[in-house]
Amino acid sequence: MEWLMQLQGQVVGLDTAPLIYLIEQNETYLELVRAFFGAMSQGEFQVVTSTLTLTEVLVHPLRSGNVELAGQYRDIFLDQENLFTLPVSVEIAEITAQLRATQNLRTPDAIQIASAMQGGAMFFLTNDIHLAAVSDLEVLVLDALQTA
């Protein structure tokens, strides 16, 4: 996959949806996210995300009582040495506020982008087309990558 080549040696911000697609094996995006997380696991690039990602991925499994699925999500945050999770710090909160003020992002999206920026990311993987307008990072939207 050609788009993965540009990520080599880089830091990539990660939104919640690609992780959900991987763990829950969403057939539409599975090939793309397997390739992404496989390359990450091989150390081709590092990935940074917010602790908000863990919050977002755990809601559905906890609501439905799916302890196994919740465990799979927790494990990916513990088992991947090239996946870094940043807490919402004062610096991230300030970047978040600036993004909300200038780009009219929803708070969760702004936290994700701010965490990626604070973590040194040049790219951000998502499937939210609205985030493609963010100019601070090169936003990679899964739907667009499928058609490329």
PEWO-V840734 format. One record per backbone hydrogen bond with DSSP energy under -0.5 kcal/mol. NH is the residue of the N-H (numbers start at 1). CO is the residue of the C=O. E is the energy in kcal/mol with one decimal. If there is no record, write none. Layout:
BEGIN
NH&CO&E, NH&CO&E
END
This chain:
BEGIN
4&1&-1.1, 5&1&-0.6, 5&2&-1.2, 6&2&-0.7, 7&4&-1.2, 8&5&-1.2, 9&44&-3.5, 10&7&-2.5, 12&46&-2.7, 13&123&-3.2, 14&48&-2.0, 15&125&-2.5, 19&15&-0.6, 19&16&-0.8, 20&16&-1.8, 21&17&-2.8, 22&18&-1.7, 23&19&-2.6, 24&20&-2.7, 25&22&-0.9, 26&21&-2.1, 27&25&-0.6, 29&26&-1.0, 30&26&-1.6, 33&29&-2.6, 34&30&-2.6, 35&31&-1.9, 36&32&-2.2, 37&33&-2.8, 38&34&-2.3, 39&35&-2.3, 40&36&-2.2, 41&37&-2.5, 42&38&-1.5, 43&40&-1.9, 44&39&-2.4, 46&10&-2.3, 47&82&-3.1, 48&12&-2.4, 49&84&-2.5, 51&86&-2.0, 53&50&-1.6, 54&50&-0.6, 55&51&-1.7, 56&52&-2.8, 57&53&-2.6, 58&54&-1.7, 59&55&-0.9, 60&56&-0.5, 61&57&-0.6, 62&58&-2.5, 63&59&-2.7, 64&60&-2.3, 65&61&-0.6, 65&62&-0.6, 66&61&-2.5, 67&65&-1.5, 70&66&-2.2, 71&67&-2.2, 72&68&-1.9, 73&69&-2.1, 74&70&-2.4, 75&71&-2.7, 76&72&-1.6, 77&73&-1.0, 77&74&-0.7, 78&74&-1.0, 78&75&-0.6, 79&75&-3.0, 80&76&-0.9, 81&79&-0.7, 83&80&-1.2, 84&47&-3.2, 84&82&-0.5, 86&49&-3.0, 86&84&-0.5, 89&87&-1.2, 93&89&-2.5, 94&90&-2.1, 95&91&-2.2, 96&92&-2.7, 97&93&-2.3, 98&94&-2.2, 99&95&-2.6, 100&96&-2.6, 101&97&-2.4, 102&98&-2.5, 103&99&-2.7, 104&100&-1.0, 105&99&-0.7, 110&106&-2.7, 111&107&-2.6, 112&108&-2.1, 113&109&-2.5, 114&110&-2.9, 115&111&-2.5, 116&112&-2.1, 117&113&-2.6, 118&114&-2.8, 119&115&-2.0, 120&117&-1.6, 121&116&-2.8, 122&11&-2.0, 123&11&-1.1, 124&138&-2.0, 125&13&-3.0, 126&124&-0.5, 126&140&-2.6, 129&127&-0.8, 131&128&-1.7, 132&129&-1.2, 133&130&-0.9, 134&131&-1.9, 138&122&-2.6, 139&137&-0.9, 140&124&-3.3, 141&139&-0.6, 142&126&-2.4, 142&140&-0.5, 144&141&-0.5, 145&141&-2.1, 146&142&-2.0, 147&143&-1.0, 148&144&-0.8
END
